[in-house]
Amino acid sequence: MNLYTLISASVVVVLAIFFSLPLLNPTYWLSLNLKSWLWIPIPSSSLSSSPVIADLVVRNGVIYTSDESLPFADSMAIHNGRILRLGNFSFVQELAADGTEELDLGGKVVVPGFIDSHVHLIYAGLQMARVELHGINKKDEFVRKIKEAVRNAKEGSWILGGGWNNDLWGGELPLASWIDDITPYNPVWLNRMDGHMGLANSVALKLSGISNLTKDPEGGTIVRTVDGEPTGLLIDSAMKLLLPYIPEDTVNERREALVGATNHALMRGVTTVVDFGRYYPGVSAELPWEDFSDVYQWADASKKMMIRVCLFFPMETWLRLHDLIGKMGRAISQWIYLGGVKAFADGSLGSNSALFHEPYADEPHNYGLQVTESEILYNITMASEKSGLQVAIHAIGDRANDLILDIYESVVSTNGMRDRRFRIEHAQHLAPGAAARFGRQGIVASVQDNLYTYKLSHCV
């Protein structure tokens, strides 16, 4: 998976910083009660009736306001990162004084920042510094990129990367044999673009003890030849057999990853993200917690946060999050908000591990993988919901979506109706009648439209 996929902004909503514009009142913006919005509390000191002097006036632009009474303005005044006033330049200029900076936009368009509802921000930043296989559409180019990485690596060091999509070169899955000859002294691990499958070379398989005698772990698959030999591909929970042998990313690497991914997002107008962390089937549930303390809290304290983040944590750690919210509240700062918890029902379509009622056309005995047992999903969903946490569960296949809809319905029938906003991440393939259930049950379908372009013809 790579940043172009992760920062998809596919479920984009406009930052509702302003809901109406009675511009004739110069103190209106300061009296707005924005505390109802997720994590931007307005200090009480800002609610004074006396006008505040702008530190920045932006003029000569086409500013989209999101308000039907005044859809566009050409100028706005800003103080300490907050909009004070919108309108024509002479009206906005009233809040300027000596020292107020002025920015001429030259007719450029300004819109509120985008919110991406599903990213893995630090993971994406780490991938930016590794072998980039996004968009590769030929086997030869795939191999060339690895050969180039080996040329610049020390003997024995890991070659890490990802973002490959086998559909772009015709659908054939890569094999360890593709790269074994050029990586005789370096272990290799390359994630598929969806994060639910990866390719290891033979050095990495040997190092991690994966052989024809290794059993598939629950919720995962070691892809094998007809003779039972591992091909190098590991799906979902099978990745946990190899990942512990990869050196951990250092704190500095993860901090640099946050900065890099943040800059990338801002360049595309994304100013807020819902971050599900470095958490996938087969990956330690501790990683998002380490990133929270080592990276996000560090960035917040050192004033390096540049976008707002709503953080979700592994659902198996729900009690830890519940206790943290009890001590610190949900809004850690204006930049960091503690959102909820996430679990996985199935894998991904591209790795043929999404869970379906019918088998895959190219694998007639394969219905996909249920990566978490139903009873476990129900129990941790029930516990998380009772504690007041928002719950999000990954589901791609139609059977996985039906399973989660059933679990959510059962939890609601037990705990009663309230505004809990259960989410299903991706909700990619639905059985007949499932879409209507989303509406009846009030479930948020957190859809990433880019996923729909991959392997749509590979299920029956």
C-alpha positions as CSV (number, residue, x, y, z in Angstrom):
1,M,0.0,0.0,0.0
2,N,1.2,3.5,-0.7
3,L,0.3,7.1,-0.1
4,Y,-1.6,7.6,-3.3
5,T,-4.0,4.9,-2.2
6,L,-4.0,5.8,1.4
7,I,-4.6,9.5,0.9
8,S,-7.4,8.8,-1.4
9,A,-9.8,11.4,0.1
10,S,-12.5,9.1,-1.3
11,V,-15.0,9.9,1.4
12,V,-14.3,13.6,1.5
13,V,-16.3,16.1,3.4
14,V,-15.8,19.8,3.7
15,L,-14.5,21.2,6.9
16,A,-17.6,22.9,8.4
17,I,-15.7,25.7,10.1
18,F,-18.5,28.0,9.3
19,F,-22.2,27.3,9.0
20,S,-23.7,30.7,8.4
21,L,-22.3,34.1,7.5
22,P,-24.1,37.1,9.1
23,L,-21.2,39.2,8.0
24,L,-22.6,42.5,9.1
25,N,-21.7,41.6,12.7
26,P,-17.9,41.9,12.9
27,T,-17.7,39.8,16.1
28,Y,-19.8,36.9,14.8
29,W,-17.0,34.6,14.0
30,L,-15.6,34.9,17.5
31,S,-18.9,34.1,19.1
32,L,-19.4,30.9,17.1
33,N,-19.6,27.8,19.4
34,L,-17.4,25.5,17.4
35,K,-17.0,23.2,20.4
36,S,-19.6,21.0,18.9
37,W,-17.2,20.2,16.1
38,L,-14.9,17.3,16.9
39,W,-11.7,18.7,18.2
40,I,-11.4,22.5,17.8
41,P,-12.3,24.0,21.1
42,I,-12.6,27.8,21.2
43,P,-10.8,29.3,24.2
44,S,-13.1,31.4,26.3
45,S,-10.7,34.3,25.9
46,S,-11.7,34.4,22.3
47,L,-15.3,35.2,23.0
48,S,-14.7,38.8,23.8
49,S,-17.0,41.4,22.2
50,S,-14.1,43.6,21.2
51,P,-12.8,43.1,17.6
52,V,-9.6,41.1,17.2
53,I,-7.0,42.4,14.9
54,A,-6.2,40.0,12.0
55,D,-2.6,38.8,11.6
56,L,-3.4,37.8,8.0
57,V,-5.7,39.2,5.4
58,V,-6.2,37.2,2.2
59,R,-7.6,39.1,-0.8
60,N,-8.3,38.8,-4.5
61,G,-9.4,35.2,-4.4
62,V,-12.4,33.1,-5.1
63,I,-13.2,31.8,-1.6
64,Y,-15.8,29.1,-1.4
65,T,-17.7,29.6,1.9
66,S,-20.1,26.6,2.1
67,D,-22.9,29.1,2.9
68,E,-25.7,29.4,0.4
69,S,-26.4,33.1,1.3
70,L,-22.9,34.0,0.3
71,P,-21.3,31.1,-1.7
72,F,-18.2,33.0,-2.6
73,A,-16.1,35.9,-1.1
74,D,-13.0,37.5,-2.4
75,S,-11.2,38.2,0.9
76,M,-11.0,36.9,4.5
77,A,-9.3,37.9,7.7
78,I,-7.5,35.4,9.9
79,H,-6.2,35.5,13.5
80,N,-4.2,32.8,15.1
81,G,-5.3,30.2,12.5
82,R,-9.0,31.2,12.8
83,I,-11.3,32.9,10.3
84,L,-12.5,36.2,11.6
85,R,-14.4,37.6,8.7
86,L,-15.3,36.8,5.1
87,G,-16.5,39.3,2.4
88,N,-15.2,41.9,0.1
89,F,-11.8,43.4,0.7
90,S,-12.9,46.8,2.1
91,F,-15.1,45.0,4.7
92,V,-12.3,42.5,5.7
93,Q,-9.7,45.2,5.7
94,E,-11.4,46.8,8.7
95,L,-9.7,44.2,10.9
96,A,-6.2,44.9,9.6
97,A,-3.7,47.0,11.4
98,D,0.1,47.7,11.5
99,G,1.8,44.3,11.3
100,T,-1.1,42.5,9.6
101,E,0.3,40.4,6.7
102,E,-1.5,40.7,3.4
103,L,-1.6,37.9,0.8
104,D,-2.8,38.5,-2.8
105,L,-4.2,35.3,-4.2
106,G,-4.2,36.5,-7.8
107,G,-7.7,35.1,-8.4
108,K,-6.9,31.6,-7.2
109,V,-9.7,29.4,-5.7
110,V,-9.8,28.7,-1.9
111,V,-11.9,25.9,-0.5
112,P,-12.1,24.4,3.0
113,G,-9.6,21.6,3.6
114,F,-10.6,18.0,2.7
115,I,-11.1,15.2,5.3
116,D,-9.9,11.8,4.3
117,S,-11.9,9.3,6.3
118,H,-9.5,6.3,6.1
119,V,-5.7,6.5,6.0
120,H,-2.6,4.8,7.6
121,L,-0.6,7.9,7.8
122,I,2.7,6.9,9.4
123,Y,2.7,3.6,7.5
124,A,2.3,5.6,4.3
125,G,5.2,7.9,5.2
126,L,7.5,4.9,5.9
127,Q,6.6,3.5,2.5
128,M,7.7,6.7,0.8
129,A,11.3,6.0,1.9
130,R,11.2,2.4,0.6
131,V,11.1,0.6,-2.7
132,E,8.1,2.3,-4.5
133,L,6.2,-0.2,-6.6
134,H,3.0,1.8,-7.1
135,G,2.0,1.9,-10.8
136,I,4.4,-0.8,-12.0
137,N,2.7,-2.5,-14.9
138,K,5.4,-4.9,-16.1
139,K,7.1,-7.9,-14.5
140,D,10.5,-6.7,-15.8
141,E,10.1,-3.3,-14.2
142,F,9.1,-4.9,-10.9
143,V,12.3,-6.9,-10.9
144,R,14.4,-3.9,-12.0
145,K,13.2,-1.8,-9.1
146,I,14.3,-4.6,-6.7
147,K,17.6,-5.0,-8.4
148,E,18.2,-1.3,-8.1
149,A,17.4,-1.4,-4.4
150,V,19.8,-4.3,-3.8
151,R,22.6,-2.4,-5.5
152,N,22.3,0.4,-2.9
153,A,21.8,-1.9,0.1
154,K,24.3,-3.5,2.5
155,E,24.6,-7.3,2.3
156,G,22.3,-8.8,4.8
157,S,20.0,-5.8,5.2
158,W,16.3,-6.0,4.5
159,I,14.9,-4.7,1.3
160,L,11.5,-3.3,2.1
161,G,8.9,-1.7,-0.1
162,G,5.4,-2.1,-1.5
163,G,2.5,-0.7,-3.5
164,W,2.5,-3.4,-6.2
165,N,-0.7,-4.4,-7.9
166,N,-0.6,-7.5,-10.0
167,D,-3.7,-6.5,-11.9
168,L,-1.6,-3.8,-13.7
169,W,0.5,-6.5,-15.4
170,G,-2.3,-8.9,-16.2
171,G,-3.1,-10.5,-12.9
172,E,-0.2,-12.9,-12.4
173,L,0.9,-13.0,-8.8
174,P,4.6,-12.4,-8.2
175,L,6.8,-15.2,-6.9
176,A,10.0,-15.4,-4.8
177,S,11.6,-17.0,-7.9
178,W,11.2,-13.6,-9.7
179,I,13.8,-12.0,-7.4
180,D,15.8,-14.8,-5.8
181,D,18.6,-14.6,-8.3
182,I,19.2,-10.9,-7.7
183,T,18.7,-11.0,-3.9
184,P,20.9,-13.9,-2.7
185,Y,22.2,-12.1,0.4
186,N,19.3,-9.8,1.3
187,P,15.9,-10.7,2.8
188,V,13.1,-9.0,0.9
189,W,9.5,-8.1,2.0
190,L,7.2,-6.2,-0.4
191,N,3.6,-5.4,0.5
192,R,0.8,-5.4,-2.0
193,M,-1.0,-2.1,-2.4
194,D,-3.9,-3.2,-0.1
195,G,-1.6,-4.3,2.8
196,H,-3.3,-7.7,3.0
197,M,-0.6,-9.7,1.0
198,G,3.1,-9.5,0.7
199,L,6.0,-11.1,-1.2
200,A,9.0,-12.5,0.5
201,N,12.1,-13.9,-1.2
202,S,13.6,-17.2,-0.3
203,V,16.2,-15.6,2.0
204,A,13.4,-14.1,4.0
205,L,11.3,-17.3,4.1
206,K,14.3,-19.2,5.4
207,L,15.2,-16.6,8.0
208,S,11.6,-16.7,9.3
209,G,11.4,-20.5,9.3
210,I,8.6,-20.8,6.7
211,S,8.7,-24.0,4.7
212,N,6.5,-26.7,3.2
213,L,6.0,-28.0,6.7
214,T,4.6,-24.7,8.1
215,K,0.9,-24.7,8.8
216,D,-1.3,-21.8,7.8
217,P,-2.2,-19.7,10.8
218,E,-5.8,-19.0,11.6
219,G,-7.0,-16.1,9.4
220,G,-4.1,-16.4,7.1
221,T,-2.6,-18.3,4.1
222,I,0.8,-19.3,3.0
223,V,0.4,-19.5,-0.8
224,R,2.0,-22.7,-2.1
225,T,2.9,-24.4,-5.3
226,V,1.1,-27.6,-6.4
227,D,4.0,-29.4,-4.6
228,G,3.3,-27.6,-1.4
229,E,6.3,-25.3,-1.5
230,P,5.8,-21.7,-0.4
231,T,5.7,-19.3,-3.3
232,G,6.8,-16.4,-1.2
233,L,3.3,-14.9,-0.9
234,L,1.8,-14.5,2.6
235,I,-1.8,-13.4,3.1
236,D,-3.2,-11.6,6.1
237,S,-2.4,-13.4,9.4
238,A,0.3,-15.5,7.7
239,M,2.4,-12.3,7.6
240,K,2.9,-12.6,11.4
241,L,5.2,-15.6,10.7
242,L,7.7,-13.2,9.0
243,L,7.1,-9.6,10.3
244,P,8.8,-10.2,13.7
245,Y,12.1,-10.8,11.8
246,I,12.1,-7.4,10.2
247,P,13.9,-4.8,12.3
248,E,11.6,-2.4,14.0
249,D,11.3,1.2,12.6
250,T,13.1,3.6,14.8
251,V,11.4,6.5,16.5
252,N,13.1,9.0,14.3
253,E,12.1,7.1,11.1
254,R,8.5,7.1,12.3
255,R,8.6,10.8,13.1
256,E,10.1,11.6,9.7
257,A,7.4,9.5,8.2
258,L,4.7,11.5,9.8
259,V,6.2,14.8,8.5
260,G,6.6,13.4,5.0
261,A,3.1,12.0,4.8
262,T,1.7,15.2,6.3
263,N,3.4,17.3,3.7
264,H,2.1,15.0,1.0
265,A,-1.4,15.3,2.3
266,L,-1.3,19.1,2.6
267,M,-0.1,19.4,-1.0
268,R,-3.4,17.7,-2.1
269,G,-5.6,19.8,0.2
270,V,-6.1,17.2,2.9
271,T,-6.1,18.9,6.2
272,T,-7.8,16.3,8.4
273,V,-7.5,12.5,8.4
274,V,-9.0,9.5,10.2
275,D,-5.9,7.4,10.9
276,F,-6.2,3.7,11.5
277,G,-2.5,3.3,12.3
278,R,0.0,0.7,11.4
279,Y,-2.4,-2.1,12.1
280,Y,-3.3,-5.0,9.8
281,P,-4.0,-8.7,10.3
282,G,-0.8,-10.3,11.5
283,V,0.7,-7.1,12.8
284,S,1.2,-6.3,16.5
285,A,-1.6,-4.3,18.1
286,E,1.0,-2.3,20.0
287,L,2.2,-0.4,16.9
288,P,-0.5,2.3,16.9
289,W,0.0,2.8,20.6
290,E,3.7,3.3,20.1
291,D,3.1,5.8,17.4
292,F,0.6,7.7,19.6
293,S,3.2,8.2,22.3
294,D,6.4,8.3,20.3
295,V,5.2,10.3,17.3
296,Y,1.9,12.0,17.7
297,Q,2.3,13.3,21.2
298,W,5.9,14.3,20.4
299,A,4.7,16.2,17.3
300,D,2.0,17.9,19.3
301,A,4.2,18.9,22.1
302,S,6.9,20.2,19.7
303,K,4.4,22.1,17.6
304,K,5.1,20.0,14.5
305,M,1.5,18.9,13.9
306,M,0.2,20.3,10.6
307,I,-3.0,18.4,10.0
308,R,-5.7,17.2,12.4
309,V,-5.9,13.5,13.1
310,C,-8.7,11.4,14.5
311,L,-7.0,8.2,15.8
312,F,-8.5,4.7,15.9
313,F,-6.8,1.9,17.8
314,P,-7.0,-2.0,17.5
315,M,-10.3,-3.1,19.0
316,E,-8.6,-5.7,21.1
317,T,-7.1,-2.8,23.1
318,W,-10.5,-1.1,23.7
319,L,-10.1,-1.0,27.5
320,R,-6.8,0.8,27.2
321,L,-8.4,3.4,25.0
322,H,-11.4,3.7,27.3
323,D,-9.0,4.4,30.2
324,L,-7.0,6.9,28.3
325,I,-10.1,8.9,27.3
326,G,-11.2,8.8,31.0
327,K,-7.9,10.5,31.9
328,M,-7.3,12.8,29.0
329,G,-10.6,13.3,27.3
330,R,-11.1,12.7,23.6
331,A,-9.6,15.9,22.4
332,I,-5.9,15.7,23.3
333,S,-5.4,19.0,21.6
334,Q,-6.7,21.0,18.6
335,W,-4.7,18.6,16.5
336,I,-5.3,15.1,18.0
337,Y,-8.7,13.5,18.7
338,L,-9.2,10.0,20.1
339,G,-11.8,8.4,17.8
340,G,-12.5,4.8,18.4
341,V,-11.5,1.2,17.7
342,K,-11.1,-1.0,14.7
343,A,-11.1,-4.7,13.9
344,F,-11.0,-6.9,10.8
345,A,-13.6,-9.3,9.5
346,D,-11.9,-10.4,6.3
347,G,-8.9,-9.7,4.0
348,S,-8.9,-8.0,0.6
349,L,-10.1,-8.6,-2.9
350,G,-6.7,-8.3,-4.6
351,S,-5.3,-11.1,-2.4
352,N,-8.4,-13.3,-2.8
353,S,-9.0,-13.2,0.9
354,A,-12.1,-11.1,1.0
355,L,-14.9,-13.3,2.4
356,F,-17.8,-14.1,0.0
357,H,-20.9,-16.3,-0.1
358,E,-19.7,-17.6,-3.5
359,P,-16.2,-18.8,-4.5
360,Y,-13.7,-16.8,-6.6
361,A,-13.9,-17.5,-10.3
362,D,-10.1,-18.3,-10.5
363,E,-10.1,-20.3,-7.3
364,P,-13.4,-22.3,-7.2
365,H,-12.6,-23.7,-3.7
366,N,-11.7,-20.4,-2.2
367,Y,-14.4,-18.3,-0.4
368,G,-11.9,-15.9,1.2
369,L,-10.8,-15.6,4.8
370,Q,-12.5,-14.7,8.0
371,V,-9.6,-13.2,9.8
372,T,-11.3,-12.8,13.2
373,E,-13.7,-15.3,14.7
374,S,-17.4,-14.3,14.9
375,E,-17.6,-14.8,18.7
376,I,-14.5,-12.7,19.3
377,L,-15.8,-9.9,17.0
378,Y,-19.1,-9.9,18.8
379,N,-17.6,-9.8,22.2
380,I,-15.1,-7.0,21.6
381,T,-17.7,-5.0,19.7
382,M,-20.2,-5.3,22.6
383,A,-17.5,-4.3,25.1
384,S,-16.3,-1.4,23.1
385,E,-19.8,-0.1,22.4
386,K,-20.8,-0.4,26.1
387,S,-17.7,1.7,27.0
388,G,-18.9,4.5,24.6
389,L,-16.3,3.9,21.9
390,Q,-17.0,4.3,18.2
391,V,-16.5,0.9,16.4
392,A,-15.2,0.4,12.9
393,I,-14.8,-3.0,11.3
394,H,-13.1,-3.8,8.0
395,A,-15.3,-5.8,5.6
396,I,-14.7,-6.3,1.9
397,G,-16.7,-9.3,0.7
398,D,-20.5,-9.7,0.8
399,R,-20.4,-12.4,3.5
400,A,-18.1,-10.3,5.7
401,N,-20.4,-7.3,5.4
402,D,-23.5,-9.5,6.3
403,L,-21.6,-10.8,9.3
404,I,-20.8,-7.4,10.6
405,L,-24.3,-6.1,9.9
406,D,-25.6,-9.0,12.0
407,I,-23.2,-8.3,14.8
408,Y,-24.1,-4.6,14.9
409,E,-27.8,-5.5,14.9
410,S,-27.4,-7.9,17.8
411,V,-25.4,-5.3,19.8
412,V,-28.0,-2.7,19.3
413,S,-30.9,-5.0,20.2
414,T,-29.0,-5.8,23.5
415,N,-27.8,-2.3,24.4
416,G,-30.7,-0.3,22.9
417,M,-30.9,2.5,20.4
418,R,-28.5,5.5,20.5
419,D,-26.3,7.6,18.2
420,R,-23.3,5.2,18.1
421,R,-22.4,5.6,14.4
422,F,-21.0,2.1,13.8
423,R,-18.7,2.0,10.8
424,I,-18.0,-0.6,8.2
425,E,-14.7,0.1,6.5
426,H,-14.8,-0.3,2.7
427,A,-18.2,-2.0,2.5
428,Q,-17.0,-3.0,-1.0
429,H,-19.2,-5.9,-2.1
430,L,-22.7,-6.2,-0.8
431,A,-25.3,-9.0,-1.1
432,P,-28.8,-8.1,-2.3
433,G,-30.6,-6.2,0.5
434,A,-27.4,-5.3,2.4
435,A,-27.4,-1.7,1.3
436,A,-30.9,-1.2,2.7
437,R,-29.7,-2.6,6.0
438,F,-27.0,0.1,6.2
439,G,-29.8,2.7,6.1
440,R,-32.2,0.9,8.4
441,Q,-29.5,0.3,11.0
442,G,-27.8,3.7,10.7
443,I,-24.4,2.2,9.8
444,V,-21.8,4.4,8.3
445,A,-20.4,2.9,5.0
446,S,-16.8,4.1,5.0
447,V,-16.2,3.6,1.3
448,Q,-12.9,4.2,-0.6
449,D,-13.8,4.4,-4.3
450,N,-10.3,3.6,-5.5
451,L,-10.7,0.0,-4.2
452,Y,-13.5,-0.6,-6.7
453,T,-11.1,-0.4,-9.6
454,Y,-9.3,-3.6,-8.6
455,K,-10.2,-7.2,-9.4
456,L,-13.9,-6.6,-9.8
457,S,-14.1,-9.6,-12.2
458,H,-12.5,-12.1,-9.8
459,C,-15.5,-13.0,-7.8
460,V,-18.7,-14.8,-8.7
